[in-house]
Amino acid sequence: MVITCHFVDANWHLRKLIIGFKYVPDHKGATIAAVLNSCFADWGIEKIFTITVDNATTNTSALMKFERDFRAKNGNNAFILDVEMMHMRCCAHIINLIVKDGLKEINENVEAIRNGVTFVRSSTKRLISFDDRVDSANLQRGSLPLDVETRWNSTYLMLTKAQRFRDAFDRMEAEDKIYNNYFVEMDKGKKSVGPPTYLDWVAIDRMVTFLNFFYTATLIVYASTSVNSYKCYGEIVTIEKNLIIASQDPDMKMRTRLRI
């Protein structure tokens, strides 16, 4: 567990410091609370304002336990505002949960694109073959990143990049036998999803529009070297406004997906 401290120094400058990189044997609330208390004791921290954690039930019980133990050790003045604002849910994590839930609807579409990118990046020869199709489609060459499946923002970046090379992927399907054979090969008794079809690209176009609202907000609220808590509400309002506009899109499927 990484424990990062934000504080204002004597010159009124915001500082950020990692004060703990701790092994946590389990994710029980009592264990997390004990690790926090031990870390604060090591640094001689006797008074705090807020603790920001992921929006998980375990963290709620952990901070309830932490509050009792920290107050017992440091007195009733251990918390600024008397713990009213002590437990803060991470806005970036909440956005992450929302987006990952939305991505489940087009999991196979994303998988088709991901498999296409995986093929291109798997060898120099395949990359050269892909670049040839990029050139023949009169597209500008560029990087084609592969995402980390557990991080939706990397999936968003992969999809936005892949969109630029849609014509090249279509030409690979029409001209490259090895590319097509890749999706026929069996892996653990199951063939790979793909190659990307017209319907896959349409679904991805819709999802990228949806993800863009959240990606922009995440870049703002996830910043850790500047004060940004006051920006969270504004970003939530911006997301709501964009979703309302998108829910009135001429595309019926877009309207249905984004209706709130």
WOTATA-V482672 format. One line per field, one symbol per residue. ss: DSSP state (@ for helix, = for strand, . for the rest). psi: psi as a letter, one per 30 degrees, with the letter a starting at -180 (. if undefined). Layout:
# WOTATA-V482672
ss=???
psi=???
This chain:
# WOTATA-V482672
ss=.=======.....========.......@@@@@@@@@@@@@@@....=..===...@@@@@@@@@@@@@@@@@@....=@@@@...===.@@@@@@@@@@@@@@@@@@@@@@@@@@@@@@@..@@@@@@@@@@@@@...............@@@@@@@@@@@@@.@@@@@@@@@@.@@@@@@...==..==......@@@@@@@@@@@@@@@@@@@@@@@@.......@@@@@@@@@@@@@@@@@@.....@@@@@@@..
psi=kkjkkklkafghkklkkjfkikkjflgkeeeeeeeeeeeeeefgkfkldlkkllikeefeeefeeeeeeeeeeglfgfkkghgegejkkjeeeeeeeeeeeefffheeeeeeeeeeeeeeffleeeeeeeeeeeefghlklllikkljffjeeeeeeeeeeeefgeeeeeeeeffjeeeefeffkkjhgklkkalkleeeeeeeeeeeeefeeeeeeeeeffkfglkgeffeeeeeeeeeeeeeeefgkfjeeeeeegk.
